[in-house]
Amino acid sequence: MKTTAATGSEHLPSGSYSDTVRSLAAAQKRAAPGAPPYSIYVNRRVGRYLAAWAFRRGLTPNQVTMISAAFTFSALALVALVPPAAWLGVVVWFALAVGYAFDSADGQVARLRGGGSASGEWLDHIVDSVKIACLHAVVLISVYRFFDLPNDAWLLVPIGYGAVASVSFFAMILNDQLKANRGDRRSVAHAATNGNWSWLKSVLLLPTDYGVLCGVFLLLGAPFLFFAVYSAMAVANAAHLALALVKWFGDMRNLDRAGRSGR
């Protein structure tokens, strides 16, 4: 998702669109073992095709980021303003999924153009932060306005889900920054694991995959089913965060020990 300061068309490929796609595939970052499957095996691939299209038309990574934002926030506005319906679920899912694919594409465009910039990475993370904060807020608005809840206490579900999502995003960014500042460039998410555990971990992490959450909006035509699945996702994400925080705090203590032993 990192972007670049390069501008103009001087880096545009001389080959075909297919050549650009192949170049992106060859330069693709290795997936972390056990990474959420939709994000890696679907979204990254779709993003590759969008990145090749954007790159060949001279779009900058920041412009791709803003295209992603336009799709995403249009979908979120619809959730808040329009009563749930089957057609709405399809439109919202499609817009969120396209926005997510463009979110993957901006970093791939940056790699084709020679690397990322601090300003581009900042913009990308800010857009992601606003998206995370707003997604569950618009669900709260929709549930309050249009859903027939048996008890107002159910409104705590999107409130809690939003808090969990925000803390998870901040913690992952903070983990990487603290590790990088202390000379350990390995992301917490890139811990080694064996093949069998990797597949099991991918399945277990499905509820934490943003692409899966986008798919839940396909159920908007059946509000009770949508809210039931959404609530189950909230519980799963809260459980994952609780376990992950313990793991991540242990990682930070290991960094402290490594720093003291290195003096």
Buried (B, 14 or more C-beta within 10 A) or exposed (E): BBBBBBEEEEBEEEEEEEEBBBBBEEEBEEBBBBBBBBBBEBBBBBBBBBBBBBBBEBBBBBBBBBBBBBBBBBBBBBBBEBEBEEEBBBBBBBBBBBBBBBBBBBBBBBBBBEEBBEEBBEBBBEBBBBBBBBBBBBBBBBBBEBBEBEEEEBBEBBBBBBBBBBBBBEBBEEBBEBBEEBEBEEEBBBEEBEEEEBBEBBEBBBBBBBBBBBBBBBBBBBBEEBBEBBBEBBBBBBEBBEEBEEEBEEBBEEBEEEEEEEE
